[in-house]
Amino acid sequence: MAGSSHGHTPAAWTGVIIAFIGFCVAGAFMVMNQPVGFWAGMGLTLLGAVVGGIMKAMGLGQPKDLHPVHKKTEDLEPARAES
């Protein structure tokens, strides 16, 4: 996966960091038996997905046309013949 730059974008990093913080907050409040804090943490977790999606829509994510999985087979054939 490292060769495909999968997840190496500002949108991915930001979304995952926010979701991770939300997960930690929800877990801590669950152990403390505080439902309001738990649901606040779950809200943060969902906010991470929303923020990541918005950032990707703003152009801070990986464009699909650069990833080899999303290219047509005909586009990849000359590269295979050269190697």
PLY file of the C-alpha trace (Angstrom):
ply
format ascii 1.0
element vertex 83
property float x
property float y
property float z
element edge 82
property int vertex1
property int vertex2
end_header
0.00 0.00 0.00
2.88 2.39 0.54
3.55 2.53 -3.19
0.01 3.66 -3.98
-0.02 6.61 -1.55
-3.17 5.11 -0.02
-4.22 7.37 2.84
-1.25 9.73 2.58
-3.33 12.88 2.14
-4.30 15.75 4.45
-7.96 14.66 4.22
-7.18 11.12 5.34
-4.87 12.16 8.17
-7.26 14.77 9.52
-10.31 12.49 9.37
-8.52 9.61 11.08
-7.02 11.79 13.82
-10.41 13.35 14.66
-12.10 9.92 14.63
-9.35 8.46 16.84
-9.74 11.25 19.40
-13.52 10.71 19.37
-13.02 6.98 19.88
-10.72 7.62 22.86
-13.17 10.12 24.39
-16.09 7.70 23.95
-14.09 4.86 25.49
-13.03 6.92 28.49
-16.54 8.14 29.21
-17.94 4.62 28.74
-15.60 3.37 31.47
-16.60 6.32 33.69
-20.28 5.43 33.10
-21.12 8.88 31.68
-23.53 8.42 28.72
-23.46 12.08 27.67
-19.68 12.04 27.31
-19.84 8.73 25.48
-22.26 10.12 22.91
-20.16 13.27 22.57
-17.19 11.04 21.72
-19.30 9.13 19.20
-20.27 12.47 17.66
-16.58 13.35 17.35
-15.96 10.02 15.65
-18.64 10.77 13.06
-17.33 14.32 12.70
-13.99 12.85 11.60
-15.69 11.11 8.68
-17.56 14.28 7.73
-14.45 16.49 7.91
-12.42 13.98 5.89
-15.14 13.82 3.23
-15.39 17.61 3.01
-11.62 17.95 2.73
-11.56 15.33 -0.02
-14.28 17.23 -1.87
-12.16 20.38 -1.54
-9.33 18.60 -3.38
-7.16 17.59 -0.42
-7.68 13.86 -0.96
-6.17 11.49 -3.49
-7.72 11.88 -6.96
-9.16 8.62 -8.24
-7.66 8.97 -11.71
-4.08 8.76 -10.37
-4.57 5.38 -8.70
-3.81 2.37 -10.96
-6.89 0.50 -9.72
-9.16 3.12 -11.31
-7.42 3.14 -14.71
-8.59 1.17 -17.69
-6.73 -2.00 -18.64
-5.80 -0.47 -22.02
-4.07 2.42 -20.25
-1.87 0.02 -18.27
-0.86 -2.33 -21.13
1.99 -0.17 -22.56
3.55 0.13 -19.10
3.54 -3.64 -18.70
5.10 -4.19 -22.14
8.01 -1.85 -21.36
8.98 -3.67 -18.16
0 1
1 2
2 3
3 4
4 5
5 6
6 7
7 8
8 9
9 10
10 11
11 12
12 13
13 14
14 15
15 16
16 17
17 18
18 19
19 20
20 21
21 22
22 23
23 24
24 25
25 26
26 27
27 28
28 29
29 30
30 31
31 32
32 33
33 34
34 35
35 36
36 37
37 38
38 39
39 40
40 41
41 42
42 43
43 44
44 45
45 46
46 47
47 48
48 49
49 50
50 51
51 52
52 53
53 54
54 55
55 56
56 57
57 58
58 59
59 60
60 61
61 62
62 63
63 64
64 65
65 66
66 67
67 68
68 69
69 70
70 71
71 72
72 73
73 74
74 75
75 76
76 77
77 78
78 79
79 80
80 81
81 82
